[in-house]
């Protein structure tokens, strides 16, 4: 295995040289846009920061959506549990007709 590998940066498209033995980034070479080579490093950095912020916001929105779905599911389970408890309480007051009590849950 090579001690140093080169990979494409997932954020800016530049090249990263990584020392696999030490698990460290040795260098980061920014990709120069062929259409606009006059872009300076600060502009590229700002683009990367904006992209990271957008991804973070998208992740936060997805997390909030999934959290709400879980909470809604919990509420639905509580409702179902309450209905079953109510059925059991109603059946408790009725005389025993020898019916299988498990049938309560399978009707």
N, C-alpha and C positions, 0 to 999 in steps of 0.2 A: 504494500500500500504506500502511496506517495505521502511524504511528510507534509507537503504543502499542496493544497488544491486551490483551483480558481473556480468560483461560481458567480452566477449573475445575482446581483442584489434584487430581492423581491420588491423593494420599495422604489428605487430610482432607476433600475436597469443597469447600474454600473457594475464593475467587477470587484469582487471580494477575493483577497488571497487569505486562505485560512490554514493555519498550522494545525494539522489534525492531532499531532502528538500532544501539544499544549492546549488544544481546543481554544485558540485565540485567533482573532482577526488581525492579520499582519498589515494589510493595507486595503483601502477602499478607493478605487479609481472611478470618478464620476464619469458617466457616459455623456459625451458631448453630442448635442442634437445637431445633426448634419444640416437641418433646415435653418437653424438659428444658433450658430456657434457663438454669437455674442452674449448669449445668456451667461450670467455670472453664477458663481457658486451659491451666492446668497439667494438668488431666485430659485435655483434648483432645490436648495434646502427648504425654502418656503413652500414649494410645491409638495415636497415629501411630508412636511409637517401638516399641511392641509389634508393630504391623503390619509395620514394616520389619524387625524382628528375625525375625518368622515367615517373611517372604518370603526373608530371607537363609538361614534354616535350610532352607527348602524347596529353595532353589537349591543349597545345599551338598549336600543329600541327593541331588538329581538329578545333580549333578556326580559324586559318589562312585559312584552307580549306573552312569552312563555310562562312567566310568573303568574300573570292574570289567568291564563288557561288552567294552571295547576290549582289556583285558588277557586276557580269556578268548578273544577272537578271535585275538589274537597267539599264544596257546598252541596253539590249534587249527591255525593256519597252520604253526607249528613242527612239530606232529605230522604234518600232511600232507606237509610238506617231507621229514621224516625217512622217511616211508613211501615216497615217490618215490625218495629216495636209496637206500633198501634194495632197491627193485625194480631200479634201475639196476645196483646192485652184484651182484644175483643174475643178471641178464641178462648181465652182463659175463663171468661164469664159464661161461656156456653157449656152445656153438659157434654161429657165425653161420650162420643159415639163410636169409639174404638178405631177411629181413623188414624192413619199414620201421620204423626205431627210434622214429619219432613215434607209432607205434601203442601204445607203452608208456603214453602219457598219455591215450589215448582209449578204453581198454577198460572 
